[in-house]
């Protein structure tokens, strides 16, 4: 199901950076304006001019700590729901370890960072607020080869469960016991905006969940949309099954399951998360017509049988056709970015680990050795 012009916009996006040191500790900062949860990982919210969450992370570190880090791979993506705010698609990136000389060069922005310290994984687990604690602890506990991790509300899901057991959230102590970050009794400045106003002013993105199905011959299942007044005009174009995530009410896996049921009539549990594709907005790239960024989750639907194909019941108000396509035919039918996304997802099936990080259907960041997209 495709998005209408006003649906799926209640999603925030943010990016943080995990800075390890040579002793295996992680860098945390104190937020001078946050009385409730003053300890955090360096980073912040996405802005429309950011080409991707990776650029958000770089910009935020430059603003907060005064230097440009060398980012490694995406550590995790976490879709976090909460009754008190819109959901957040949170990205954490690994950075190259910081040595003593680089640490001495940090110049923190006093309005955003009231102090910083190196904490052991155990200390960080207690100092960070519960959701962020689970998110960071998961990244620190899991083998790097398992990344990027897939999390929902900071709990492991999908392939992440193959590498991490679900464990209780560490007891939250905040600033207590982290003397290098200052006392929790220190008077904090008033935040520039109250929470409700701040959240109301933050830019939103949209998100979609799509699923890759193939048959025994390796052909990809595509569906053709019924003409609608969308970004390509009244053109019934081809795509992977799936559509918009109802951001305030469901997680990406639930959206993928629902979309397949609505579009094809199948009850299928989504498999491994294969790709995360960030589509920038016009504010980041004037050549685009998109009013905001879109984050696309691509899940593995597995191999379909002739029996399954015989039961396809297309959503007639949304779809007009379906087809099994070999890679060459799929490439010809899909847009360049959609084919790039599909090719990368198919290649990700052939290796272990988490999803491929994409921007506009093209891989970014560090990819596994020997990995290359299909076609």
C-alpha positions in Angstrom: 0.0 0.0 0.0 1.5 3.3 -1.0 1.5 6.5 1.1 -1.0 9.2 0.7 0.4 12.8 0.7 -0.2 13.1 4.5 0.3 9.6 5.9 3.4 8.1 7.5 5.0 11.4 8.5 5.0 11.0 12.3 8.5 9.5 12.3 11.6 11.2 13.6 15.1 10.2 12.6 18.3 10.5 14.6 22.0 9.3 14.4 24.6 8.8 17.1 28.2 7.6 17.1 29.9 5.0 19.2 33.5 6.1 19.9 35.5 3.3 21.4 38.9 4.0 23.0 42.0 1.7 23.2 40.7 0.2 26.4 37.3 -0.9 25.1 35.4 2.0 26.8 32.8 4.1 25.0 32.5 7.9 24.9 29.4 9.4 26.6 28.4 13.1 27.0 26.3 15.0 29.5 23.4 17.0 28.2 23.3 20.2 30.2 19.6 20.9 29.4 18.2 17.5 30.1 17.4 17.0 33.8 15.7 13.6 33.4 18.2 11.8 31.2 21.4 13.8 31.2 23.8 11.1 29.9 23.8 10.3 26.1 25.8 9.1 23.2 27.1 11.9 21.0 24.7 12.6 18.1 21.4 14.2 17.4 18.4 14.6 15.2 18.2 14.4 11.4 17.8 17.7 9.5 16.2 17.9 6.0 19.5 19.2 4.5 21.3 16.0 5.6 21.8 13.6 2.7 21.6 10.6 5.0 21.8 9.5 8.7 25.5 9.1 8.2 25.7 12.8 7.3 23.6 13.6 10.3 26.1 11.8 12.5 29.1 13.6 11.0 27.3 17.0 11.3 26.3 16.4 14.9 29.8 15.4 16.1 31.3 18.4 14.4 28.8 20.7 16.1 29.0 19.0 19.5 32.6 18.0 19.9 34.4 20.2 17.3 35.9 17.6 15.0 34.9 15.4 12.1 35.1 11.7 13.0 36.0 8.8 10.7 32.9 6.7 10.6 32.9 3.0 10.2 29.9 0.7 9.5 26.4 1.2 10.7 26.2 -0.5 14.1 22.4 -0.7 14.4 19.0 0.6 13.4 16.4 0.9 16.1 12.7 1.7 15.6 11.6 3.1 18.9 8.0 3.7 19.8 6.8 5.7 22.9 3.5 7.0 24.0 5.0 10.4 24.9 6.6 11.2 21.5 6.6 10.3 17.8 8.5 7.1 16.9 12.2 7.4 16.1 14.3 5.6 13.6 17.6 5.7 15.4 20.9 4.9 13.7 24.2 4.2 15.6 27.5 4.3 13.8 30.9 2.9 14.8 33.8 5.4 14.7 37.4 4.6 14.5 39.0 4.3 18.0 40.1 7.6 19.5 43.6 7.8 20.9 44.9 10.1 23.6 46.0 12.8 21.2 42.6 12.9 19.4 40.8 12.9 22.8 42.8 15.9 23.9 41.7 17.8 20.8 38.0 17.5 21.6 36.4 21.0 21.9 32.8 20.5 23.2 30.1 23.0 22.5 29.1 24.1 26.1 25.5 24.7 25.1 25.1 21.1 23.9 27.7 19.2 25.9 28.2 19.8 29.6 31.0 17.2 29.9 32.2 13.9 28.5 33.7 10.7 29.8 34.9 7.2 28.9 32.7 4.5 30.4 33.1 0.7 30.4 30.2 -1.1 28.7 28.8 -2.0 32.1 29.0 1.6 33.4 27.4 2.9 30.2 24.6 0.4 30.5 23.7 1.9 33.9 24.3 5.6 33.0 22.3 5.8 29.8 18.5 5.9 29.8 16.8 2.5 29.4 16.1 2.5 25.7 19.4 4.0 24.7 21.1 1.7 27.2 19.7 -1.4 25.5 20.6 0.0 22.1 24.2 0.7 23.0 24.7 -2.4 25.1 23.4 -4.5 22.2 26.0 -3.0 19.9 28.8 -3.5 22.4 27.9 -7.1 23.1 27.3 -8.4 19.6 30.2 -9.4 17.4 30.9 -6.7 14.8 30.3 -9.2 12.0 26.7 -9.5 13.1 26.0 -5.8 12.3 24.2 -3.8 11.5 21.9 -5.0 14.2 18.1 -4.8 13.8 16.3 -3.6 16.9 12.7 -2.7 17.8 12.3 -0.6 20.9 15.9 -1.4 21.5 15.2 -5.1 21.8 16.9 -7.6 19.3 14.7 -8.9 16.5 15.4 -10.7 13.3 18.9 -11.9 12.7 20.1 -10.1 15.9 18.4 -12.8 17.9 21.0 -15.2 16.5 23.8 -13.3 18.2 22.2 -11.8 21.3 20.0 -13.2 24.0 17.2 -11.0 25.3 18.5 -9.7 28.7 17.0 -7.4 31.3 17.6 -3.7 30.9 20.4 -2.6 33.2 19.3 -0.7 36.3 19.2 3.0 35.5 21.4 5.2 37.7 22.0 8.2 35.4 24.8 10.5 36.6 25.2 8.6 39.9 28.6 7.1 40.0 29.9 9.0 36.9 31.8 11.7 38.8 33.7 12.9 35.7 30.4 14.1 34.2 29.4 16.3 37.2 26.8 16.0 39.9 23.2 15.4 39.2 22.5 18.1 41.8 24.3 20.7 39.6 21.8 23.4 38.4 20.9 22.8 34.8 20.0 25.5 32.4 16.5 25.8 31.0 16.2 24.0 27.7 15.7 26.3 24.8 12.2 24.8 24.1 9.8 22.8 26.2 9.5 19.2 25.2 6.1 19.4 23.4 7.2 22.4 21.4 10.6 20.8 20.5 9.0 17.6 19.3 6.4 19.6 17.2 9.2 21.5 15.5 11.3 18.5 14.6 11.2 17.4 10.9 9.5 14.1 10.0 10.4 11.4 7.6 8.3 8.6 6.0 9.1 4.9 6.0 8.2 1.9 3.9 8.5 -1.9 4.4 9.1 -4.1 1.3 9.7 -7.8 0.9 11.8 -9.7 -1.6 10.3 -13.0 -2.7 11.9 -15.3 -5.3 11.0 -18.6 -6.8 13.2 -21.7 -7.1 14.7 -20.3 -10.3 15.7 -17.1 -8.6 13.1 -14.9 -10.3 11.9 -11.9 -8.3 8.2 -11.3 -7.5 7.2 -7.8 -8.6 3.8 -6.1 -8.4 2.4 -3.4 -10.5 0.6 -0.5 -8.9 -2.8 0.8 -10.0 -2.5 4.3 -11.4 -2.6 6.9 -8.7 -1.6 10.5 -8.4 1.8 9.8 -6.9 5.4 11.1 -7.4 5.5 9.6 -10.9 2.1 10.7 -12.0 -0.6 8.4 -13.1 1.8 5.6 -14.1 1.2 2.0 -12.9 4.8 1.3 -12.2 6.4 -2.0 -10.9 7.9 -2.4 -7.4 8.5 -5.0 -4.7 5.5 -5.9 -2.6 5.0 -3.6 0.4 4.2 0.0 1.3 4.0 2.6 4.0 4.7 1.8 7.7 2.0 3.2 9.9 4.7 4.8 12.0 2.7 5.6 15.2 1.1 2.2 15.4 3.5 -0.5 14.2 7.0 -1.6 13.8 8.6 -2.3 10.4 8.3 -6.1 10.7 4.6 -5.8 11.5 4.2 -3.4 8.5 5.9 -5.9 6.2 3.6 -8.7 7.4 0.5 -6.5 7.0 1.4 -5.2 3.6 2.0 -8.7 2.2 -1.3 -9.9 3.6 -3.2 -6.9 2.2 -1.5 -6.9 -1.3 -1.0 -10.7 -1.9 -3.3 -12.4 0.5 -0.5 -14.3 2.2 0.3 -14.7 5.8 4.1 -14.7 5.8 6.5 -13.9 8.6 9.2 -11.5 7.4 12.7 -13.1 7.3 16.0 -11.3 7.7 16.3 -7.6 7.2 18.4 -7.3 4.0 18.7 -3.6 3.2 18.0 -0.1 4.6 17.7 2.4 1.8 17.6 6.2 2.6 15.9 8.3 0.0 16.9 12.0 0.5 14.5 14.9 0.3 14.7 17.9 -2.0 16.3 20.0 0.9 19.3 17.7 0.6 19.3 17.4 -3.1 17.4 20.0 -5.2 17.1 17.5 -8.1 14.5 15.6 -6.1 10.8 16.3 -5.8 10.4 14.5 -2.5 9.2 16.9 0.3 10.9 14.7 3.0 13.2 11.8 3.3 12.0 8.2 3.1 13.6 5.2 4.9 12.9 1.8 3.1 13.2 -1.5 5.0 13.6 -4.5 2.7 12.9 -7.9 4.3 13.6 -11.4 2.9 10.3 -13.2 2.0 12.1 -16.4 1.1 11.3 -18.8 -1.8 7.8 -19.0 -3.0 6.2 -22.3 -4.2 3.8 -22.9 -7.1 1.1 -23.5 -4.5 1.7 -20.1 -3.0 1.6 -18.3 -6.3 -1.7 -20.0 -7.1 -3.2 -18.4 -4.0 -2.2 -14.8 -4.8 -5.2 -12.5 -4.2 -4.1 -9.0 -5.4 -5.5 -6.0 -3.6 -7.6 -4.8 -6.6 -7.8 -1.2 -5.3 -4.0 -1.0 -5.2 -2.5 -3.5 -7.7 -3.2 -4.4 -11.3 -0.7 -7.2 -11.9 2.2 -9.4 -10.6 5.1 -11.0 -12.3 8.1 -13.3 -11.7 11.1 -11.6 -13.3 14.7 -12.8 -13.8 17.3 -10.1 -12.8 17.6 -8.7 -16.3 13.8 -8.3 -16.6 13.5 -6.8 -13.1 16.2 -4.3 -13.9 14.3 -3.2 -17.0 11.0 -2.8 -15.2 12.2 -1.1 -12.0 13.5 2.4 -11.5 17.2 2.7 -11.1 17.1 3.2 -7.4 14.5 0.4 -6.9 16.6 -2.0 -8.9 19.7 -1.0 -7.0 17.9 -1.7 -3.7 16.6 -5.0 -5.0 20.0 -6.1 -6.3 21.7 -5.3 -3.0 19.0 -7.1 -1.0 19.4 -10.2 -3.2 23.2 -10.1 -2.7 22.7 -9.7 1.1 20.8 -13.0 1.1 24.0 -14.8 0.2 26.0 -13.6 3.2 25.6 -13.5 7.0 25.1 -10.4 9.0 22.8 -7.4 9.0 21.3 -5.2 6.3 23.2 -3.4 3.6 23.2 0.4 4.2 22.1 2.3 1.1 21.4 5.8 0.0 19.2 6.0 -3.1 19.8 2.4 -3.9 23.6 2.7 -3.7 25.7 1.1 -1.0 27.4 3.5 1.4 29.8 3.0 4.3 31.8 -0.2 4.8 30.4 -3.3 3.2 31.6 -6.9 3.9 34.7 -8.1 2.0 33.8 -9.6 -1.4 30.2 -8.3 -1.2 28.7 -6.9 -4.4 25.1 -6.4 -5.6 23.4 -8.7 -8.1 23.3 -7.8 -11.8 
